[in-house]
Amino acid sequence: MEVKIGVQFAPRELVLESSQSADEVAKLVADALKADLGVLTLVDEKGRRVLVPADKLAYVEIAESETRRVGFGSL
């Protein structure tokens, strides 16, 4: 699962590959936004934790990981 996180006042977005499902990530985002002084915590495929204060979130994009095609086959 690819997750892109936009952070307010940051010129670049955070991109991470997570083994969590889209529903799990969406629930974590919703829970962080509901909580007072909430923090969005995600874990990537290598076990690294990403912590973002919920009040600084601009957007969260959740997408299936795209498999890369190799070769010269038809598109």
KAMOUR-V569513 format. One record per backbone hydrogen bond with DSSP energy under -0.5 kcal/mol. CO is the residue of the C=O (numbers start at 1). NH is the residue of the N-H. E is the energy in kcal/mol with one decimal. If there is no record, write none. Layout:
co=CO nh=NH e=E
co=CO nh=NH e=E
This chain:
co=1 nh=18 e=-3.3
co=2 nh=63 e=-2.7
co=3 nh=16 e=-2.3
co=4 nh=6 e=-0.5
co=4 nh=61 e=-3.2
co=5 nh=14 e=-2.9
co=6 nh=58 e=-3.3
co=6 nh=59 e=-1.2
co=7 nh=10 e=-1.8
co=14 nh=5 e=-3.0
co=16 nh=3 e=-2.8
co=16 nh=18 e=-0.6
co=17 nh=45 e=-2.3
co=21 nh=25 e=-2.2
co=22 nh=26 e=-2.5
co=23 nh=27 e=-2.2
co=24 nh=28 e=-2.2
co=25 nh=29 e=-2.3
co=26 nh=30 e=-2.5
co=27 nh=31 e=-2.7
co=28 nh=32 e=-2.1
co=29 nh=33 e=-2.1
co=30 nh=34 e=-1.7
co=31 nh=35 e=-1.7
co=35 nh=38 e=-1.4
co=38 nh=54 e=-2.6
co=39 nh=41 e=-0.6
co=40 nh=42 e=-0.5
co=40 nh=52 e=-2.3
co=42 nh=50 e=-3.1
co=44 nh=47 e=-1.9
co=48 nh=44 e=-2.6
co=50 nh=42 e=-2.3
co=52 nh=40 e=-3.1
co=53 nh=56 e=-1.9
co=54 nh=57 e=-1.2
co=56 nh=8 e=-3.3
co=59 nh=6 e=-2.9
co=60 nh=62 e=-0.5
co=61 nh=4 e=-2.8
co=61 nh=63 e=-0.5
co=63 nh=2 e=-2.9
